[in-house]
């Protein structure tokens, strides 16, 4: 089992920045690829970013490219999502997830955190 706990969400004005953290415990962190997903009210959960087990490879959804950066600190068993130039449409609950391989598909991930709210005001 892997436990994931997100933090760092909050209320920010458009154009601002936030850094989300996802601390993990349980099995060896470096064995897992990590992903960030988000879900806005009334919408389905969508892929945001993912990083491979080694941290070498990353993927982003088009709407966050050049604004968000995912990173992974295997020594701290933590994955981060640096979010810059935030827009009101980024408002959602953000979830981190752990799985065997980097994927943009939520079902490919085995473990999920409880989510952290990000609200961007205009």
RAFENBEL-V967635 format. One record per run of one state. SS is the DSSP state (H for helix, E for strand, L for the rest). FROM is the first residue (numbers start at 1). TO is the last residue. If there is no record, write none. Layout:
BEGIN
ss = (SS | SS)
from = (FROM | FROM)
to = (TO | TO)
END
This chain:
BEGIN
ss = (L | E | L | E | L | E | L | H | L | E | L | E | L | E | L | H | L | E | L | E | L | H | L | E | L | H | L | E | L | E | L)
from = (1 | 2 | 8 | 10 | 14 | 18 | 27 | 29 | 32 | 33 | 40 | 46 | 52 | 58 | 61 | 62 | 65 | 68 | 74 | 78 | 84 | 88 | 91 | 92 | 100 | 106 | 109 | 111 | 113 | 116 | 122)
to = (1 | 7 | 9 | 13 | 17 | 26 | 28 | 31 | 32 | 39 | 45 | 51 | 57 | 60 | 61 | 64 | 67 | 73 | 77 | 83 | 87 | 90 | 91 | 99 | 105 | 108 | 110 | 112 | 115 | 121 | 122)
END
